């Protein structure tokens, strides 16, 4: 529930940097902030809604 699930373990979604910025902007519009982001794996989780 706290992350976008693309794989079985729901660790997050792999994205390119352009997509990350677009999603951050969309989440800000809805009042959702991207808290956890691991650049090494290019994955993020939504921890706060």
N, CA, C and O atoms as CSV, one atom per row, in Angstrom:
chain,resi,resn,atom,element,x,y,z
A,1,UNK,N,N,0.822,-1.204,0.000
A,1,UNK,CA,C,0.000,0.000,0.000
A,1,UNK,C,C,0.860,1.260,0.000
A,1,UNK,O,O,0.417,2.316,-0.451
A,2,UNK,N,N,2.074,1.153,0.499
A,2,UNK,CA,C,2.910,2.334,0.618
A,2,UNK,C,C,3.860,2.526,-0.553
A,2,UNK,O,O,4.670,3.453,-0.551
A,3,UNK,N,N,3.766,1.659,-1.554
A,3,UNK,CA,C,4.642,1.820,-2.703
A,3,UNK,C,C,3.942,1.347,-3.957
A,3,UNK,O,O,2.997,0.560,-3.903
A,4,UNK,N,N,4.418,1.834,-5.080
A,4,UNK,CA,C,3.909,1.341,-6.344
A,4,UNK,C,C,4.443,-0.063,-6.558
A,4,UNK,O,O,5.645,-0.297,-6.435
A,5,UNK,N,N,3.564,-0.992,-6.877
A,5,UNK,CA,C,3.976,-2.384,-7.007
A,5,UNK,C,C,4.093,-2.767,-8.470
A,5,UNK,O,O,3.095,-2.810,-9.190
A,6,UNK,N,N,5.297,-3.040,-8.902
A,6,UNK,CA,C,5.499,-3.533,-10.256
A,6,UNK,C,C,6.047,-4.949,-10.203
A,6,UNK,O,O,5.765,-5.769,-11.076
A,7,UNK,N,N,6.824,-5.226,-9.179
A,7,UNK,CA,C,7.377,-6.559,-8.996
A,7,UNK,C,C,6.660,-7.236,-7.843
A,7,UNK,O,O,5.827,-6.624,-7.175
A,8,UNK,N,N,6.983,-8.493,-7.611
A,8,UNK,CA,C,6.290,-9.265,-6.580
A,8,UNK,C,C,6.465,-8.670,-5.188
A,8,UNK,O,O,5.537,-8.684,-4.379
A,9,UNK,N,N,7.659,-8.147,-4.911
A,9,UNK,CA,C,7.968,-7.715,-3.552
A,9,UNK,C,C,7.536,-6.280,-3.266
A,9,UNK,O,O,7.659,-5.811,-2.134
A,10,UNK,N,N,7.033,-5.581,-4.279
A,10,UNK,CA,C,6.520,-4.216,-4.094
A,10,UNK,C,C,7.554,-3.289,-3.462
A,10,UNK,O,O,7.246,-2.546,-2.530
A,11,UNK,N,N,8.766,-3.337,-3.972
A,11,UNK,CA,C,9.813,-2.466,-3.439
A,11,UNK,C,C,9.772,-1.090,-4.076
A,11,UNK,O,O,10.350,-0.141,-3.545
A,12,UNK,N,N,9.099,-0.974,-5.202
A,12,UNK,CA,C,9.038,0.308,-5.882
A,12,UNK,C,C,9.118,0.104,-7.382
A,12,UNK,O,O,9.205,-1.024,-7.867
A,13,UNK,N,N,9.089,1.194,-8.098
A,13,UNK,CA,C,9.098,1.137,-9.541
A,13,UNK,C,C,10.399,1.742,-10.046
A,13,UNK,O,O,10.884,2.734,-9.501
A,14,UNK,N,N,10.953,1.150,-11.075
A,14,UNK,CA,C,12.153,1.711,-11.678
A,14,UNK,C,C,11.741,2.752,-12.709
A,14,UNK,O,O,10.905,2.491,-13.573
A,15,UNK,N,N,12.334,3.923,-12.608
A,15,UNK,CA,C,11.951,5.022,-13.482
A,15,UNK,C,C,13.179,5.751,-13.995
A,15,UNK,O,O,14.254,5.700,-13.397
A,16,UNK,N,N,12.993,6.431,-15.120
A,16,UNK,CA,C,14.042,7.337,-15.558
A,16,UNK,C,C,13.817,8.679,-14.884
A,16,UNK,O,O,12.714,8.971,-14.421
A,17,UNK,N,N,14.856,9.493,-14.827
A,17,UNK,CA,C,14.790,10.729,-14.040
A,17,UNK,C,C,13.671,11.654,-14.515
A,17,UNK,O,O,13.073,12.353,-13.697
A,18,UNK,N,N,13.377,11.676,-15.805
A,18,UNK,CA,C,12.310,12.541,-16.289
A,18,UNK,C,C,10.968,12.108,-15.707
A,18,UNK,O,O,10.163,12.946,-15.299
A,19,UNK,N,N,10.731,10.802,-15.670
A,19,UNK,CA,C,9.481,10.284,-15.116
A,19,UNK,C,C,9.378,10.601,-13.630
A,19,UNK,O,O,8.292,10.889,-13.127
A,20,UNK,N,N,10.511,10.548,-12.925
A,20,UNK,CA,C,10.497,10.846,-11.494
A,20,UNK,C,C,10.013,12.266,-11.256
A,20,UNK,O,O,9.186,12.498,-10.374
A,21,UNK,N,N,10.519,13.218,-12.031
A,21,UNK,CA,C,10.108,14.611,-11.853
A,21,UNK,C,C,8.631,14.777,-12.173
A,21,UNK,O,O,7.917,15.484,-11.461
A,22,UNK,N,N,8.169,14.133,-13.234
A,22,UNK,CA,C,6.758,14.240,-13.604
A,22,UNK,C,C,5.873,13.680,-12.506
A,22,UNK,O,O,4.854,14.279,-12.162
A,23,UNK,N,N,6.253,12.539,-11.954
A,23,UNK,CA,C,5.450,11.918,-10.904
A,23,UNK,C,C,5.488,12.754,-9.638
A,23,UNK,O,O,4.475,12.877,-8.949
A,24,UNK,N,N,6.653,13.336,-9.315
A,24,UNK,CA,C,6.736,14.206,-8.139
A,24,UNK,C,C,5.764,15.366,-8.272
A,24,UNK,O,O,5.083,15.724,-7.311
A,25,UNK,N,N,5.698,15.957,-9.468
A,25,UNK,CA,C,4.786,17.074,-9.679
A,25,UNK,C,C,3.337,16.630,-9.540
A,25,UNK,O,O,2.527,17.342,-8.947
A,26,UNK,N,N,3.001,15.473,-10.074
A,26,UNK,CA,C,1.635,14.962,-9.967
A,26,UNK,C,C,1.277,14.674,-8.519
A,26,UNK,O,O,0.161,14.956,-8.083
A,27,UNK,N,N,2.219,14.113,-7.774
A,27,UNK,CA,C,1.946,13.787,-6.380
A,27,UNK,C,C,1.785,15.052,-5.552
A,27,UNK,O,O,0.960,15.094,-4.639
A,28,UNK,N,N,2.567,16.089,-5.863
A,28,UNK,CA,C,2.450,17.348,-5.124
A,28,UNK,C,C,1.074,17.965,-5.337
A,28,UNK,O,O,0.506,18.557,-4.419
A,29,UNK,N,N,0.542,17.828,-6.541
A,29,UNK,CA,C,-0.787,18.367,-6.819
A,29,UNK,C,C,-1.830,17.695,-5.945
A,29,UNK,O,O,-2.809,18.326,-5.546
A,30,UNK,N,N,-1.630,16.428,-5.646
A,30,UNK,CA,C,-2.575,15.679,-4.823
A,30,UNK,C,C,-2.220,15.719,-3.349
A,30,UNK,O,O,-2.885,15.086,-2.529
A,31,UNK,N,N,-1.164,16.470,-3.005
A,31,UNK,CA,C,-0.768,16.570,-1.609
A,31,UNK,C,C,0.002,15.360,-1.122
A,31,UNK,O,O,0.103,15.120,0.081
A,32,UNK,N,N,0.546,14.598,-2.062
A,32,UNK,CA,C,1.329,13.418,-1.701
A,32,UNK,C,C,2.797,13.724,-1.986
A,32,UNK,O,O,3.143,14.187,-3.074
A,33,UNK,N,N,3.650,13.465,-1.011
A,33,UNK,CA,C,5.055,13.787,-1.180
A,33,UNK,C,C,5.892,12.522,-1.268
A,33,UNK,O,O,5.660,11.542,-0.560
A,34,UNK,N,N,6.860,12.575,-2.149
A,34,UNK,CA,C,7.772,11.458,-2.337
A,34,UNK,C,C,8.832,11.535,-1.252
A,34,UNK,O,O,9.704,12.403,-1.291
A,35,UNK,N,N,8.762,10.636,-0.292
A,35,UNK,CA,C,9.673,10.699,0.837
A,35,UNK,C,C,10.907,9.847,0.633
A,35,UNK,O,O,12.028,10.302,0.861
A,36,UNK,N,N,10.705,8.606,0.201
A,36,UNK,CA,C,11.827,7.683,0.088
A,36,UNK,C,C,12.191,7.504,-1.379
A,36,UNK,O,O,11.352,7.129,-2.198
A,37,UNK,N,N,13.451,7.778,-1.700
A,37,UNK,CA,C,13.893,7.569,-3.074
A,37,UNK,C,C,15.329,7.077,-3.067
A,37,UNK,O,O,16.210,7.722,-2.497
A,38,UNK,N,N,15.562,5.940,-3.698
A,38,UNK,CA,C,16.901,5.386,-3.794
A,38,UNK,C,C,17.382,5.570,-5.228
A,38,UNK,O,O,16.920,4.891,-6.145
A,39,UNK,N,N,18.321,6.502,-5.405
A,39,UNK,CA,C,18.774,6.807,-6.763
A,39,UNK,C,C,19.540,5.639,-7.367
A,39,UNK,O,O,19.531,5.437,-8.581
A,40,UNK,N,N,20.203,4.875,-6.508
A,40,UNK,CA,C,21.018,3.767,-7.009
A,40,UNK,C,C,20.153,2.759,-7.757
A,40,UNK,O,O,20.532,2.277,-8.824
A,41,UNK,N,N,18.997,2.446,-7.196
A,41,UNK,CA,C,18.097,1.479,-7.818
A,41,UNK,C,C,17.016,2.152,-8.647
A,41,UNK,O,O,16.239,1.487,-9.333
A,42,UNK,N,N,16.972,3.484,-8.577
A,42,UNK,CA,C,15.943,4.263,-9.266
A,42,UNK,C,C,14.556,3.777,-8.866
A,42,UNK,O,O,13.694,3.554,-9.715
A,43,UNK,N,N,14.353,3.616,-7.558
A,43,UNK,CA,C,13.056,3.197,-7.041
A,43,UNK,C,C,12.592,4.205,-6.010
A,43,UNK,O,O,13.407,4.880,-5.382
A,44,UNK,N,N,11.287,4.308,-5.834
A,44,UNK,CA,C,10.777,5.194,-4.799
A,44,UNK,C,C,9.539,4.595,-4.171
A,44,UNK,O,O,8.876,3.738,-4.756
A,45,UNK,N,N,9.239,5.055,-2.978
A,45,UNK,CA,C,8.038,4.610,-2.285
A,45,UNK,C,C,7.266,5.818,-1.792
A,45,UNK,O,O,7.860,6.811,-1.374
A,46,UNK,N,N,5.955,5.739,-1.838
A,46,UNK,CA,C,5.119,6.781,-1.251
A,46,UNK,C,C,4.839,6.370,0.183
A,46,UNK,O,O,4.164,5.371,0.430
A,47,UNK,N,N,5.359,7.142,1.128
A,47,UNK,CA,C,5.225,6.770,2.528
A,47,UNK,C,C,4.210,7.636,3.247
A,47,UNK,O,O,3.773,7.298,4.347
A,48,UNK,N,N,3.829,8.751,2.638
A,48,UNK,CA,C,2.943,9.693,3.318
A,48,UNK,C,C,1.821,10.103,2.380
A,48,UNK,O,O,2.073,10.531,1.253
A,49,UNK,N,N,0.582,9.973,2.842
A,49,UNK,CA,C,-0.550,10.387,2.007
A,49,UNK,C,C,-1.427,11.370,2.738
A,49,UNK,O,O,-2.430,11.828,2.191
